[in-house]
């Protein structure tokens, strides 16, 4: 096994960053630190030191840790929405599209665990006042809701409240996703076997009688 080199602080001074570049760098570094150490360990000071930027430059983009986590969460929901929409469309909607969405959901969590923990870990206390955060979160959820409405109209899915059906499905795939990123699934580390089993049972549960 190759020896892991320690992560070194970047020495680029703040005035070498363009306005947009620094904001992107702050979000990217936040994601890396969360993945390595967890959300609780994160501080703005640590991020600034690692990027070699002043507090003034940092606070110009994010007023506090909550604002920075909010940006990570918004990005996560946007990426999730795109992944779900692409899976639904690419597999022809209907049953194949629905199953592809469930696979894409868990795949997103495994591929973006830092984003996922921020999105659903209760770390963004101010999200209730963040209209952009709420819009992105609702947008990702609405992709699932609309897929169920389409299947109801096609006579595939039972005529229950589509939002309640979506919550029922989300609870299952979210549980699989969390077990996977927490390393609790043994020889199924990405949750693929469990997810496929859950999809079969979900399909049977929501099928039109």
C-alpha positions as CSV (number, residue, x, y, z in Angstrom):
1,X,0.0,0.0,0.0
2,X,1.3,3.4,-1.0
3,X,2.3,5.7,1.9
4,X,-0.3,8.5,2.3
5,X,1.3,12.0,2.2
6,X,0.0,14.4,4.8
7,X,-2.3,17.1,3.6
8,X,-0.4,20.4,3.5
9,X,-1.8,23.8,4.0
10,X,-2.0,26.0,0.9
11,X,0.1,29.1,1.0
12,X,-1.7,31.1,-1.7
13,X,-2.5,34.6,-0.2
14,X,-6.0,35.9,-0.2
15,X,-5.3,38.6,-2.8
16,X,-4.5,36.0,-5.4
17,X,-8.0,34.7,-5.4
18,X,-10.6,36.2,-7.7
19,X,-14.0,36.9,-6.0
20,X,-15.8,33.8,-7.4
21,X,-12.8,31.5,-7.2
22,X,-12.4,32.0,-3.4
23,X,-16.1,31.2,-2.7
24,X,-15.7,28.0,-4.8
25,X,-12.4,27.2,-3.0
26,X,-14.1,27.6,0.4
27,X,-16.9,25.3,-0.4
28,X,-14.6,22.7,-1.9
29,X,-12.3,22.8,1.2
30,X,-15.3,22.5,3.5
31,X,-16.4,19.3,1.7
32,X,-12.9,17.9,2.0
33,X,-12.6,18.7,5.7
34,X,-16.1,17.2,6.5
35,X,-15.2,14.0,4.7
36,X,-11.9,13.7,6.6
37,X,-13.0,14.9,10.1
38,X,-16.7,15.4,10.3
39,X,-19.0,18.4,10.4
40,X,-18.4,19.0,14.2
41,X,-14.7,19.6,13.6
42,X,-15.2,22.3,11.0
43,X,-14.5,25.9,11.8
44,X,-14.1,28.9,9.5
45,X,-10.7,29.7,11.0
46,X,-9.4,26.2,10.1
47,X,-10.7,26.6,6.5
48,X,-9.1,30.0,6.2
49,X,-5.8,28.8,7.5
50,X,-5.7,25.8,5.1
51,X,-6.4,28.1,2.1
52,X,-4.1,30.8,3.3
53,X,-6.8,33.5,3.3
54,X,-7.5,36.3,5.8
55,X,-10.6,36.4,7.9
56,X,-11.7,39.5,6.1
57,X,-11.5,37.7,2.7
58,X,-13.4,34.7,4.2
59,X,-16.2,36.7,5.9
60,X,-16.7,38.6,2.6
61,X,-18.2,35.4,1.3
62,X,-19.6,33.6,4.4
63,X,-20.7,35.4,7.5
64,X,-20.4,32.3,9.7
65,X,-20.2,28.5,9.7
66,X,-23.9,28.2,9.2
67,X,-23.7,30.2,6.0
68,X,-20.9,28.0,4.7
69,X,-22.8,24.8,5.5
70,X,-25.8,26.2,3.9
71,X,-23.9,26.6,0.6
72,X,-22.7,23.0,0.8
73,X,-26.3,21.8,1.5
74,X,-27.7,23.8,-1.4
75,X,-25.1,22.4,-3.7
76,X,-25.8,18.9,-2.5
77,X,-29.6,19.2,-3.1
78,X,-29.0,20.6,-6.6
79,X,-26.6,17.8,-7.5
80,X,-29.1,15.3,-6.1
81,X,-32.0,16.8,-8.1
82,X,-29.9,16.6,-11.3
83,X,-28.9,13.0,-10.6
84,X,-32.5,11.9,-9.9
85,X,-33.9,13.8,-13.0
86,X,-31.2,12.3,-15.3
87,X,-31.9,8.8,-14.0
88,X,-35.6,9.2,-14.5
89,X,-35.3,10.5,-18.0
90,X,-32.4,8.3,-19.2
91,X,-34.2,5.1,-18.3
92,X,-37.4,6.0,-20.0
93,X,-39.5,7.0,-16.9
94,X,-42.0,4.5,-15.7
95,X,-40.8,1.4,-13.7
96,X,-37.3,1.5,-15.1
97,X,-36.9,5.2,-14.4
98,X,-38.2,4.8,-10.9
99,X,-35.8,2.0,-10.0
100,X,-32.9,4.0,-11.6
101,X,-33.8,7.0,-9.4
102,X,-33.5,4.8,-6.2
103,X,-30.1,3.5,-7.4
104,X,-29.0,7.1,-8.2
105,X,-30.1,8.4,-4.8
106,X,-27.9,5.9,-2.9
107,X,-25.2,6.3,-5.4
108,X,-25.2,10.1,-4.8
109,X,-24.9,9.6,-1.0
110,X,-22.0,7.2,-1.4
111,X,-20.2,9.5,-3.9
112,X,-20.9,12.7,-2.0
113,X,-21.0,11.7,1.7
114,X,-19.9,15.1,3.0
115,X,-22.7,16.9,1.1
116,X,-25.2,14.2,2.3
117,X,-24.3,14.6,5.9
118,X,-24.8,18.4,5.7
119,X,-28.1,18.0,3.8
120,X,-29.7,15.6,6.3
121,X,-27.7,15.7,9.5
122,X,-29.4,18.7,11.1
123,X,-26.3,20.8,11.0
124,X,-27.9,23.7,9.0
125,X,-29.9,25.3,11.8
126,X,-30.7,28.4,9.7
127,X,-32.0,26.5,6.7
128,X,-35.6,27.4,7.7
129,X,-34.8,31.0,6.8
130,X,-32.7,30.2,3.7
131,X,-35.1,30.4,0.7
132,X,-32.5,29.1,-1.7
133,X,-31.8,26.1,0.5
134,X,-35.5,25.3,0.8
135,X,-36.0,25.7,-2.9
136,X,-33.2,23.3,-3.7
137,X,-34.4,20.7,-1.1
138,X,-38.0,20.9,-2.3
139,X,-36.8,20.7,-5.9
140,X,-35.0,17.4,-5.3
141,X,-38.0,15.9,-3.4
142,X,-40.4,17.1,-6.1
143,X,-38.6,15.0,-8.7
144,X,-39.6,11.9,-6.8
145,X,-43.2,13.2,-6.2
146,X,-43.7,14.0,-9.9
147,X,-42.4,10.6,-10.9
148,X,-45.0,9.0,-8.7
149,X,-47.8,11.2,-10.2
150,X,-46.7,10.2,-13.7
151,X,-46.9,6.5,-12.7
152,X,-50.3,7.0,-11.1
153,X,-51.5,8.5,-14.3
154,X,-50.1,5.6,-16.2
155,X,-52.0,3.2,-13.8
156,X,-48.8,1.7,-12.4
157,X,-48.9,3.1,-8.8
158,X,-51.7,3.1,-6.3
159,X,-53.7,6.3,-5.9
160,X,-52.4,7.4,-2.5
161,X,-51.3,10.9,-1.7
162,X,-48.1,11.1,-3.9
163,X,-46.3,13.2,-1.3
164,X,-46.9,10.5,1.4
165,X,-45.8,7.8,-1.0
166,X,-42.7,9.8,-1.7
167,X,-41.9,10.1,2.0
168,X,-42.4,6.4,2.4
169,X,-39.9,5.7,-0.4
170,X,-37.5,8.3,0.7
171,X,-37.4,6.8,4.3
172,X,-36.3,3.5,2.8
173,X,-33.6,4.7,0.4
174,X,-32.4,7.3,2.9
175,X,-31.9,4.5,5.5
176,X,-29.9,2.5,3.0
177,X,-27.8,5.6,2.1
178,X,-27.0,6.3,5.7
179,X,-26.0,2.7,6.5
180,X,-23.7,2.8,3.5
181,X,-21.9,6.0,4.2
182,X,-21.5,5.0,7.9
183,X,-19.9,1.7,6.8
184,X,-22.5,-0.5,8.4
185,X,-23.2,-2.8,5.4
186,X,-20.3,-5.2,5.6
187,X,-19.7,-6.9,2.2
188,X,-22.2,-4.6,0.6
189,X,-20.3,-1.3,1.3
190,X,-22.2,0.8,-1.4
191,X,-25.6,-0.5,-0.3
192,X,-26.3,-1.9,-3.8
193,X,-27.6,-5.3,-2.8
194,X,-29.8,-3.8,0.0
195,X,-31.0,-1.1,-2.2
196,X,-32.1,-3.5,-5.0
197,X,-33.9,-5.6,-2.4
198,X,-35.6,-2.5,-1.0
199,X,-36.6,-1.4,-4.5
200,X,-38.4,-4.7,-5.2
201,X,-40.3,-4.5,-1.9
202,X,-41.1,-0.8,-2.5
203,X,-42.4,-1.6,-6.0
204,X,-44.7,-4.3,-4.6
205,X,-45.9,-2.0,-1.8
206,X,-46.9,0.9,-4.0
207,X,-48.2,-1.0,-7.0
208,X,-51.8,-0.3,-8.0
209,X,-54.0,-3.1,-6.5
